[in-house]
């Protein structure tokens, strides 16, 4: 990703759901919008906090972000609408950058040469399989207003 979207653009919507298919165990994200979106993921593993990105999803496309049974209860997502502007964000700040990244730790993002952006929290309820759906406002899902980094 080579550009930065302006903050506080049009409202974006998000919904999360557990998958019923017992054969798979993954964290998936589905872009149910009419825009291309870029997605970053944050979570805590045995070595501490980790943020990574970007997954670039076309309209109506799904991507497996983590394969295998989920090891954590909470995951964090930040996404940007490449075509219409706007973002899906939240109150949990982690490090990102404009290009592909993997960052250990959430402290001193700016001092370490990264951007600091707010991710929204996904509570999987300790399920081993989870899908997050990014949707357009017209779909009527619960709103997560855009946040400024």
N, C-alpha and C positions, 0 to 999 in steps of 0.2 A: 504494500500500500504506500503510495507516494504523496498523499495529501492529507490534510487534517480538516475535518468537517467543523463548521461553526457550531458552537454550543447553543442549547436552548432553541432548537428548531421544532418542527411539527411534532406533536405527541406521537409516541410509538406505543405499541401494545405487546404484551407478552402473556403467554399462558404456559403452564407446565403440567405434565401428566405422567403417571407411571404407566409403563407398557404392560400389557397383559400376556405377551408372548414369553413363556417360561424358557424357551430354548436359547434365547440370546441374553447376554448380560453386557450392556454397553451404556454409555452416555451419548445420546444423539441429540442433534439440533436440527429442526426443520424450519426452513425459511418459507413461510406461507404468504409472503408478500409478493407484490409485482415488481420488486426492486432487487438488485444485487446487494448483498450484505456481506460485511466483513465481521468476523466473530473472534473474540479473545476469550480464553478460559483461565480461571484461577482456582487453585485448590491447595490443600495442605496434604503433603505426603510424609513419609518417614523422615525426610531430611528437612522439612519445614515448608514454608510458603513457596509456591511456584505459579507464575503466570506465563502464558504462551499464546501465540497467535501468528498469523491470521489464517483462519479458515474462510475462504471466499465461496459463498453459496449463491447460485443463480436463483431466480424466482422459482418457488415451488420445488425446491431441492432439499434433501436431507443429507446430513453428513454425520458419521460416527466420529465423535471427538475423543473419546476414550474407549478402548476395547477391553472387554472382560468385566468381571464383576466389580461394581463400584466399591472402593475401599473406604470412602468417606461419606458422611451424611450430607455435608454442605459443599456445594460447588458455586462458583461465581462466574457470571457472564457479563461481557460488555460487547455490544454490537453497534455497527454503524451502517446506515442506509446510504449506499454509494450513489444511487440515482436521484433520490428526492431529498436527501439530507435528513438529519435527525439521528437519534441514537437511542439505544436501550441501555440504561445505566442505573446505578444505585449508589448506596452510601458506603460501600466497602472499597476503599482505595487500594489499588495495586499499580504496579509498573507495567507500561507498555512502550512501544515505539512505533514509528510509521512503517517500518519494514518488518519482515518476519523476525520473531523474537522468542526467546525462552529466558526468563528472568527468575533467579532465586532471590527470595526475600521481598518484602513490601516496604522496607524502610528506605528513606533518602533517595527516592526515585530520581528527582531532579538532579541531585548532587552526583548521582551515578550515571547521568546522561540519558535518562529515560523520561517519558511522560508519566504523569500521575493521573489516573482516571478512576471514576467510580463504577464498580461492578454491582450488579444486582445478585442477590442471594437465591440459590435454589436449595430447598430443603427436600432431600429425597426420601426422608423418613426411613433411612437405612435400607431402602430397596436396592436391589442389585442391578436393576435396569431402569433407565429413566430417559424420557424424551422431553425436550424443551421446544415449544413452538413459538416462533416470532410471527406475529400477525399484523395486518393492516388495521387501522382504527375502525373501518367499516365492518370488520368481523365481529365486533362487540365483545372482545375479550377484556379482562380486567386491565386497567391502565397502569403503566409504569411511566410517569412523566420523564422526559429527558433531563439529565443532570449535567451541570458544568463540571469539568475537571478541576 
